[in-house]
Amino acid sequence: MEVFKATKRETLGTTDCKRLRKNGKTPCVIYGHGQETLHVVVDGHDMDYAIRHNEHLMKIDLDGSMETVYIKDHQYDTFGHQLLHVDLTRVDLNEKVEVTVEVVLRGTPAGLKDGGVLLQSTAEVVLSCVVTNIPDEIRPMVSEMMIGDVLTAGELELPEGAELVTDAGVPVCTVVVVEEHEEVEEFDADAAPEVIGAKPDDDEGDGEEA
């Protein structure tokens, strides 16, 4: 389990957060288990790396005092480049938490040979599991799927002890045939709508020539 060194924030507010981020730090909040809520700051690069590599559980070293925490939530800027803030909740190693896990499909469906297309409608599912057994991702094999087959969340193979929170009937992916029924109609000049205010082709004015 990775250990992050943290320091307690002496001042709070938007201005201070901007200053910290400019100096490569990320503001964090530690809460939970009926204990004091702590506002701390950690190395932004290291925390960003951990989040992007699906780390969920870590230890926070705050002046020699260790806190085992779980990444409850995090926020990036509009472009997804800079990590702005992280919510950390205290956990017991035997405690169950709800976590969102990515679903990564493996294999090429057999139905593609018959003109099918694999469509994934659910990219993540929510699980309840012990914090020490949180999977990085779920990787179902779809190579035997034929046209019309649907893989639901309830059919996913989960880690031992994990429970599905997402509705079991939610479709994860399906193999379908995509057909194009659109017909291109030829342009009929005679059927073109009249443009209001347009002049006729032949001038038929009643006025006399000058």
C-alpha positions as CSV (number, residue, x, y, z in Angstrom):
1,M,0.0,0.0,0.0
2,E,1.5,3.3,-1.1
3,V,2.3,5.9,1.6
4,F,1.7,9.6,0.9
5,K,3.3,12.3,3.0
6,A,0.9,15.1,3.8
7,T,1.0,18.4,5.7
8,K,-1.9,20.1,7.4
9,R,-3.3,23.1,5.7
10,E,-3.1,26.2,7.8
11,T,-5.3,28.4,5.6
12,L,-8.3,27.5,3.5
13,G,-10.1,29.0,0.5
14,T,-9.9,29.3,-3.3
15,T,-6.9,31.6,-3.3
16,D,-4.9,29.2,-1.2
17,C,-5.9,26.2,-3.3
18,K,-4.7,28.0,-6.5
19,R,-1.4,28.7,-4.8
20,L,-0.9,25.1,-3.8
21,R,-1.7,23.8,-7.2
22,K,0.7,26.3,-8.8
23,N,3.4,24.8,-6.6
24,G,2.6,21.2,-7.6
25,K,0.4,20.3,-4.6
26,T,-3.1,18.9,-4.4
27,P,-5.6,19.8,-1.6
28,C,-7.2,16.9,0.1
29,V,-9.9,16.3,2.8
30,I,-9.7,13.3,5.2
31,Y,-13.0,12.4,7.0
32,G,-15.0,9.5,8.3
33,H,-15.2,7.1,11.3
34,G,-16.5,9.9,13.5
35,Q,-13.1,11.5,13.7
36,E,-12.0,15.1,13.0
37,T,-12.1,16.3,9.4
38,L,-8.6,17.1,8.2
39,H,-7.6,19.5,5.4
40,V,-4.2,18.4,4.1
41,V,-2.0,18.8,1.1
42,V,-0.1,16.1,-0.8
43,D,2.3,16.0,-3.8
44,G,0.1,16.6,-6.8
45,H,2.1,14.5,-9.3
46,D,2.1,11.4,-7.1
47,M,-1.6,11.6,-6.3
48,D,-2.5,12.2,-10.0
49,Y,-0.4,9.1,-10.9
50,A,-2.1,7.0,-8.3
51,I,-5.6,8.0,-9.5
52,R,-4.9,7.5,-13.2
53,H,-3.5,4.0,-12.4
54,N,-6.7,3.0,-10.5
55,E,-5.2,3.1,-7.0
56,H,-8.0,3.1,-4.4
57,L,-6.4,2.4,-1.0
58,M,-3.4,4.3,0.5
59,K,-1.8,5.4,3.7
60,I,-1.5,9.1,4.6
61,D,1.5,10.0,6.8
62,L,0.6,13.2,8.6
63,D,3.5,14.2,10.8
64,G,4.2,10.6,11.6
65,S,0.5,9.7,12.3
66,M,-0.7,7.1,9.8
67,E,-4.2,7.2,8.3
68,T,-5.5,4.3,6.1
69,V,-7.8,6.0,3.5
70,Y,-9.8,5.2,0.5
71,I,-10.1,7.6,-2.5
72,K,-13.8,8.5,-2.3
73,D,-13.9,11.2,-4.9
74,H,-11.7,13.4,-7.0
75,Q,-12.0,16.4,-9.3
76,Y,-10.0,17.4,-12.4
77,D,-10.2,20.7,-14.4
78,T,-12.4,21.1,-17.4
79,F,-9.8,19.5,-19.7
80,G,-9.0,16.6,-17.4
81,H,-5.4,17.7,-17.1
82,Q,-4.9,19.1,-13.6
83,L,-6.1,17.3,-10.4
84,L,-7.9,19.9,-8.4
85,H,-9.1,18.1,-5.2
86,V,-9.4,14.7,-3.6
87,D,-11.8,13.4,-1.0
88,L,-10.3,10.7,1.2
89,T,-12.3,8.6,3.7
90,R,-10.9,6.7,6.6
91,V,-11.4,2.9,6.4
92,D,-10.8,-0.3,8.3
93,L,-9.0,-3.0,6.2
94,N,-12.0,-5.3,6.8
95,E,-14.5,-2.7,5.8
96,K,-16.7,-2.9,2.7
97,V,-17.0,0.1,0.4
98,E,-18.9,0.9,-2.8
99,V,-16.5,1.5,-5.7
100,T,-16.9,2.2,-9.4
101,V,-15.0,-0.3,-11.5
102,E,-14.3,0.0,-15.3
103,V,-15.5,-2.8,-17.6
104,V,-13.0,-3.7,-20.3
105,L,-14.2,-6.2,-23.0
106,R,-11.9,-8.9,-24.1
107,G,-11.9,-10.8,-27.4
108,T,-13.6,-10.5,-30.8
109,P,-17.3,-11.6,-30.9
110,A,-18.0,-14.5,-33.3
111,G,-21.0,-12.6,-34.5
112,L,-18.8,-10.0,-36.2
113,K,-18.1,-12.6,-39.0
114,D,-21.8,-12.5,-39.8
115,G,-21.9,-8.7,-40.1
116,G,-22.5,-7.9,-36.5
117,V,-21.1,-4.9,-34.5
118,L,-20.2,-5.0,-30.9
119,L,-21.8,-2.1,-28.9
120,Q,-20.8,-1.4,-25.3
121,S,-23.5,0.5,-23.5
122,T,-22.1,0.3,-19.9
123,A,-18.4,1.1,-19.3
124,E,-18.5,1.0,-15.5
125,V,-20.3,-0.9,-12.7
126,V,-20.6,-0.3,-9.0
127,L,-19.4,-3.0,-6.6
128,S,-19.4,-3.5,-2.9
129,C,-16.3,-5.2,-1.7
130,V,-13.6,-5.2,1.0
131,V,-11.2,-2.3,0.6
132,T,-8.3,-4.7,0.3
133,N,-9.9,-6.5,-2.6
134,I,-10.9,-3.7,-5.0
135,P,-10.3,-4.8,-8.6
136,D,-8.6,-2.4,-11.0
137,E,-11.1,-3.5,-13.7
138,I,-13.5,-6.2,-14.8
139,R,-12.6,-8.0,-18.0
140,P,-15.4,-10.2,-19.4
141,M,-14.6,-12.4,-22.5
142,V,-17.0,-11.7,-25.4
143,S,-15.6,-13.9,-28.1
144,E,-18.5,-16.3,-28.1
145,M,-21.2,-13.6,-28.5
146,M,-23.3,-13.9,-31.6
147,I,-25.7,-11.4,-33.2
148,G,-28.5,-10.7,-30.8
149,D,-26.6,-11.8,-27.7
150,V,-26.6,-9.4,-24.7
151,L,-24.2,-9.4,-21.8
152,T,-25.7,-8.0,-18.6
153,A,-24.1,-6.7,-15.5
154,G,-25.4,-9.7,-13.5
155,E,-23.4,-12.0,-15.8
156,L,-20.1,-10.4,-15.0
157,E,-17.6,-12.5,-13.1
158,L,-16.8,-10.6,-9.9
159,P,-13.8,-10.9,-7.5
160,E,-14.4,-13.2,-4.6
161,G,-16.5,-11.5,-1.9
162,A,-17.6,-8.7,-4.2
163,E,-21.3,-7.9,-4.7
164,L,-22.9,-6.1,-7.6
165,V,-24.6,-2.8,-6.7
166,T,-25.5,-1.9,-10.2
167,D,-28.8,-3.4,-11.4
168,A,-28.1,-6.9,-12.6
169,G,-30.3,-6.4,-15.7
170,V,-28.3,-3.4,-17.0
171,P,-26.9,-4.4,-20.4
172,V,-23.1,-4.1,-20.7
173,C,-22.7,-4.9,-24.4
174,T,-24.5,-6.5,-27.3
175,V,-23.8,-7.7,-30.8
176,V,-26.1,-6.1,-33.4
177,V,-26.5,-5.7,-37.1
178,V,-26.3,-2.1,-38.3
179,E,-28.3,-1.5,-41.5
180,E,-28.6,1.7,-43.5
181,H,-32.1,2.3,-44.7
182,E,-31.7,5.9,-45.8
183,E,-32.5,6.6,-49.4
184,V,-31.0,9.5,-51.3
185,E,-33.7,11.3,-53.3
186,E,-32.8,13.0,-56.6
187,F,-33.4,16.8,-56.5
188,D,-36.4,17.8,-58.6
189,A,-36.1,21.4,-59.7
190,D,-39.8,21.6,-60.6
191,A,-40.7,20.4,-57.1
192,A,-38.5,22.9,-55.4
193,P,-40.4,25.3,-53.0
194,E,-41.1,28.8,-54.2
195,V,-38.9,31.4,-52.6
196,I,-41.0,34.2,-51.3
197,G,-40.0,37.6,-52.7
198,A,-38.0,36.1,-55.6
199,K,-38.5,37.7,-59.1
200,P,-39.9,35.6,-61.9
201,D,-37.7,34.6,-64.7
202,D,-39.6,36.7,-67.3
203,D,-40.2,40.3,-66.5
204,E,-43.9,41.1,-67.1
205,G,-44.1,44.5,-65.7
206,D,-47.0,46.8,-66.8
207,G,-44.9,50.0,-66.8
208,E,-43.8,51.8,-69.9
209,E,-40.1,51.8,-71.0
210,A,-38.4,55.1,-70.2
